[in-house]
Amino acid sequence: MAVAHPKLSLRPYLPDDAPVLEEIFRASITQLTGDDYTEAQQEAWASAADNEEAFAKRLGHQLTLVASLEGSVAGFASLGPAGKIDLLYVHPATAGQGVAAMLIDALEKLAGARGAGKLVVDASDTARGFFEKRGYVAQQRNTVTVGDEWLANTTLHKAIAKSEAS
């Protein structure tokens, strides 16, 4: 029986999640960014997960949320220090189903509860439109060198409401 509204859920990152999140990271880059980045740029970008231990440590040292769709891991996002969104990746099979929006909504609420007045993200050219539709405003273009490749992205900011402690 078809489900009219697939069930999305969120939970905190657990160390055992690292291998599947690494797969999602790589699949998202290689399958969703081809209109904006060359194959060589994608490979350089995806190499950030080559050191599995370092990738897991990066996830564990930030506020990382894992999204599930009908019980399967569908994406993840992490919030680093000073209100900076570090990672937002969705499995290509679940792109366009509200996973990224749910993750960013949660990060915005959590950042507000922690007293952040704004969020900052260095968005890929592929993700820039997603963030702009959510009220993020472009501040500057950047070039990042990874190995022998350069990748362009855009720094965007969004003011968020600070939550009052109850």
N, C-alpha and C positions, 0 to 999 in steps of 0.2 A: 504494500500500500504506500502510495506517495505521501510525503510529508509536506504540507502546505508551507509551514515555517520551520525550517531545520533548527534544531536546538543548539544554540551557541552557549558556551560556558567559559569562564576564566578561572585560573588558579595560579598560585605562585610557582615559580620555577623550582624544580628539584634536580639535584645532580644527575640523576638517571635520565633526565630529559636531553642532555647534551647531544647524544648521537642523532636523535630525530630532529632536533633543532638545527644541527649542522646540515642535515639533508635538506631541510626546508630552506635554509639560507642559500645553499648552492642551487637548488631547483628554482627558487625565486629569481635569482640573478640570471641564470642561464636561460630560463624560459620566459621571463616577463620583461626583460630590459633590452631585447634585441633591436628595438626601433631606435634606441637612444645611445647604445654603446656597441662597439665592435666586439667580435668574439675574443680577441686578445685582451681587451679591456675587461670583459666579463670574467675571463680566466684569472686575470690579476686580482680583481675584486674578490672573487670566490676563494682565492688563496688565503684570505684572512682566517679561514677555518681549517687550513692545512695542519696546524698544530692543535690537535684536538684538546689537549690539556689547557693550553692558553685560551682557546675559545670557551671552554667550560668555565674557566676562572673568570673571564670577562663577564659571562652571564651571571655567575654567582656573586660577583662583587657589585652588581647593580640591582635595582629593583626590576626584576624580569618577570613578566606575566606570560603565561602560556594559554592560548585559546584553543578550545576544542569545538569541533562541529560534529554532532551526533556521536560523541565519544572518541573521535580520532583527533589527534593534534593537528591543527590547521594553520597555526601561526604563532608568532611571539613578538614581544616588544620589550625594550628595556629603557629605563630612565637612569641616567648617570647623574653625577653631581651637578649642582647649580641649575637644575631644571633643564638639562639637555637630553633630548630623546636621542639615544645612541643607535638603537636597532629597531626596525619594524620590518618584518618579513612574513609573508603569507604564502602558503603552499599554492602553486599555480592552479591546482584543481579546485581550490576554494576562493580564488580571486573573484571579487565582485559580489560576494555573498555577505558582506558586512563584518567580516572578521577584523580587518584593519581598523574600521571605524570603532568597533567595540573595544579594541585594544587601546586606541588613542583616547577614547572617551574615559576609560579607566585611568590611564596615565595622567590625564588632565585633572581628574578628580583627586587622585592621590597626591599629585604635586601641589594642588591647591590646599589640601589638608596638611601638607608639610610646610605651608607658608610661602610657596613660590608664587611670585606675581606674574611670571611669564614662563613660557616654554620656548626652547630654541631647538631647531633641528637643521642638520645639513642634509637636505633632501636630494636624492638622485634626480636626474631629469625625468625619470619615469614616475617618481613619487611626488614631484613638485605640485602637479595639478590636484592631487588628492589633498595635500596639506592646504593649498590655497582655497579650495572649496570649503575647508573647515575653519577658515578665518586666519590662517597664518599669512604673514606678509613678508615678501622677499626683502632681504636687507643687502645681500651681496652675492656675487658669483665667486666660486672657488675652483681651484684646480688642485687635485690631490695626485701625487705621484706614488704609484704602487709598482715596485719592480721597474720595468722598462716602460710602463704604460702610465698615461695620465688620465684621470677621470674628472669630469666636471660635475659640480653639484651647486646647490644654492642654499645659503643660510636663510632660514625663515624664522620669524618670531610670532608669538601669539600671547597677548595678555590673557591671564586666567584669573578667576575669582579666588581669593584666599578664603578658605573655609574657617568659620569661627569654631573654636573648641567648645564642646558641649559641657 
